Amino acid sequence: MVPLDWIPLGIAAVVCGRQALRAIEDDPALDGRGRSWFGIVAGGLGAAAWAFLVAAAVIDEVSRLQH
């Protein structure tokens, strides 16, 4: 069974990273722009990779059931 919790965690990382970037833009004294971008990129890639793996597993299982 594939752990599906990585997909919402990746989406949450993207959302939190974007919120952090907005906060940094509003207050230039804040640091962490690189960490924000890392959260956006890593979260997006992680969610996309797990979504792809889940879709591939579902398609494989459906094709096995049809034959």
N, C-alpha and C positions, 0 to 999 in steps of 0.2 A: 504494500500500500504506500502510496506517495504522500508525504506530509504536505497537506495543502495550506498549512499556516504560513508558508513562505510567500505566497502570492499577496495576501493582505499586508504582511509585514513589509514587503517591497513597496507596495503602494503607500503605506504609511511613511516610509523613509522618504519617498518623493515628496509627499505633502509636507512633512516636517522640514525637509531641506528647502523647499520653496518658501515656507513661512519664515524660516531663518534668514533667507536672502532678502526678503521684504523688510524684516526687522533691521538688518544690517544697512540696507539702503536708507531707511528712515533715520537711523542713528549711526553716523559714520564712526563713532567712538567704539562701536562693537567690532570684535574680531570674529573670525570663523568662516569667512567666505569660502575657503578651500574645503572645509569640512561640510559646508552646506552643499557644495557642488558634488562632493564625493557621495553624500547621502542620496542626492538626486540620481546620479549616474549609476551607482551600485544598486540602489533600490529598483530603478527602472530595468536594469539588466537582469537582476535577480528575479523580479516578478515576471519579466518576459520569458526568461529561460524556463522557470517552473511552469508557466502557463503552456509553453511549447511542449514540455515533457508530459504534462497531464493530457494535453490534446493528443499527442502521439500515442500515449498509452490507451486512451479511450478509443481512438481510431483502430489501433491494433486489436483491441479486445472485441470491438464490433465486427471487424473483418474475420476474426476467428470464429465468432458465433454464427456468422452467415455461411461458413463453409462446413 
